[in-house]
Amino acid sequence: DVKKENRVMTLTLNRPEALNAANNAAYSGIRNGLLEAESDSSIAVVVVTGTGRAFCAGQDLGEMNSRNSGGDPEPSQFPSMLKALTHFRKPVIAAVNGIGVGIGMTFLSHCDLVLMASSARLRTPFPQLGLAPEAGSSYTFAHVMGWQNAAYTLMSGRWFTAQECLDMGLVWRVCEPDLLMDDTYAIAQELAANPIPSLVATKELMLAAGRASQTIDAHERENTAYASLLGGPANEEALKAFME
């Protein structure tokens, strides 16, 4: 869902029955929203959040399995979403309302500010699935959280509390659940009150240090590793257990 109000665009993942698992519709929706926001001179800030008890429960495994088996001819929209997010030139604020798994956690390392409900939890279960990191997180996690926090997060695959995510630097502020959106919009309005050209120039200067290119390079390396692991014995056994 897309909402525009007071120079802020809000993109809301709205598949609560599937815990907002990310499918092609979600990826294309985020991509299209970002592209629209970038070209819309009335939008200064983008907020991304979820509906229900999840922020995003990760990749929709049913859709992924269908595509990998040849049952879904539509190519994944994930790469184009990641490119749009990585190169987006206006502030992006994530409001983590509930659980985040996989892309529901790695997505946050591409945001400029992350606010998280104190009741929410995050994890990247790549080791449990017999897979490797994705979304450029092999670079962005170390860039945002430091090497040791990134290594532990990506290699353990365990659940992390909001406070732990704050301590590691992935999250900027922890909020009471019923105040999360109010706090998020207060910050969004604070940024949006500034001239958009200044916001864009600041974001471009920060990106010019190399994060965008480093992220895409990491994503391409991850794709190679992912292809070698996907469908392997460890992955098939882990995925079956995970689904059960």
N, C-alpha and C positions, 0 to 999 in steps of 0.2 A: 504494500500500500504506500502511496505517495501523498504527502501533505505539504503545502507551502503556506507559511504564515510568518509575518514579521521578519522577512529576509532569511528565514531558515527553512530548508527542505528536510522533512523527516521521511526516511525510508524504513518501513516496518515489515519485518518478516512475519507473514500471517498464515502459517500452517500449524496452528496450535495442536491439531489432532495428530500431527507427525512431529511434534516438538520442534517445528520450524526447520526440519531437515532440509539441507540445501539441494535443490534439484535445478534443472536447466531454467525453469521459470524464475526461480529465485536469483540465479546468477545473472540472467539477462535483465531482470528487473533492477538489480543493483547497478549493473553496468549502464543501462539506459538512464537510470535516475542520476548517476554521476555525470554522464555526458550532458544531460539536460541542464543540470545544476551549473556545470562549468560554462555553458553558453548563455545562461540566463543572468542578465545583468542585475536582476532584482534579488538574487540568491547569494548570500555571503557565506553561509555555513550549512553543512549537511550533518544531520544526526541519524545514526543507524541504531535500531533497537528491534526487539521481538515482542510477539504477543503470547500471553499465557505464561507457563512456568519455565519456558526455555528461551534462551537467546537464539541459539542454533545448535541442534543436536548432531551437526556434522553432515557429511555427504550422504545423500539419500542412497543407501546401499542397494535398494531394489532397482533403482534406475541405473546405478553403476554396473550392477551385475548383468542387467539386460543389455547395456551397451557393450560390455566386454564379451558377451556371448553372441553378439551380432543381432540381438533382438530389437535394439533401438538404433535406427539408422542416423538419428540426429547427433551430430558431434557435440561434445561437451562445450558449454558456454563458459566454463570456468576460466580458461586462459584469457579470454577477452575481458571478463570481469576483473581479473587480477591486474591486467594491463591498465585498465581504466582507473582502478583504485591506486595503483602504484604511481601513476603519473598525474593524479588529480591535484589541481593547483589551488584549491580552496580548503579551509579547515574541515576535517572530518572528526566528529565526536561520536564515540560508541557509548551507548547506555545499556550495560549488560544486566538485563532484568532477571535472568535465570541461568540454567545450566548452559554451558558451551562446550562442545566436543569437537575435536579436529579443527575444521575450518572455523568453527564457532569460537576457537581460541586463537588460532594463527591469524585470523582476520584482524584481531585487535592490534597486532604488532605493526599494522599499516596505518593505524589511526593516529591522529595528532593528540587527542585526549581520550582517555577511557575512564568512565565512571561505572562503578559496579555495585549492585545491590549486595548488602552484607550477607544475604542468604544464598547468593549464587555460588556456583562452583564451576571449575574449568578443568579440562584434561585433553591431552593429545595421545590417544591410545594407539599410536603407530606401532610401538613394539609389540603390544598385545595382538595386533592384526598381522604381524609378520611383515610390516611395511616400513617405509622410511618417511621422513618429514615431507611436507608439501607447502605450497603457497609461498615459497621462498623463506620459510621459517628457519631453515638451517643457517640462514644469514641474519634475518631480521630479529630472531629471538636473542642471538648473541649481541646484536647491535643495541637492542633495547634493554635487555636484562643482564648482560654480561655473560661471559663464556660459561661459568660454572652453573649459574641458574638455568641457562639455556640447555646445557648438557643434561642436567638432572631432570628438567621438565620433559625434554624430548625422549630421553632414554628410560625414564621410569614409567611414563604414561599414567601416573596416578592422578587422583582428584586433588585440586588445589583450591583452598578457600580464598575468599575475597581478600582477607588480610594477608595471606601468603603472596597473592598476586600483587598486592600493593607493596609489600616488602621487597619483592623482586624487581619492581619497576615496570611491570607490564601494565599495571593499573595506576591511574593518577589519583583517584579519590574513591573511597568506599562510602556508600550512602545507605541510610535506612530504606528498605524496599519501597515503602509508600511515599518516600521523598525523592526517589531516584529521578523521575522524569522532571519534577519541579527543579531540582538542582541542576540537571542537565540543561534544561532550557534557560535557566538563569545564566549559566556559563555561555551557552550559545548566543544569547542576546548581548552579553558583554562583548564577545568577539564581533558579532554582527553589527554593532553600533559603530565600528570603525570603517573607514573607506575601503571598499572592496579591492581597488588597485593595490593598496598597501598590504592587505592580507595576501593577495596573490603574489606580490613581489617577495614577501617574507617567506611564503611556502616554497616558491621557486628557488630562492637562495638556499634554503635548508636542503632541498632536494638536490641542488647542484653539487653538494658534497659527495654525491655518488650513490645514495641509497636506492634510487629507482633502478639504475643499471645493475647494481650489485644484486638487487632482489630478483630481477628477471634472469640474470645469469645463474643465480642459485636455483631458481625454479626449473630452468632447463636441465641443470645437473640432477635435480631431484626427479625429474621425469625419467631420466635414464635409469636411475636407481630403482624407481618405482616400477618401471617396465620389467626389470630383471627379477623383481621380487613378486610382482602380482602373478597369481596363478601357481606359484611355487608351493611345495608341500606345506611349508610353515604357514603361508598365507591362507591356503585353502582350509587347513585344519583350524587356524585361529578364527577365520571369518565364520565358519560353521558354528564354532563355540560361541562367538560373539553374538551371532544372530539368535541362537537358542537362548 
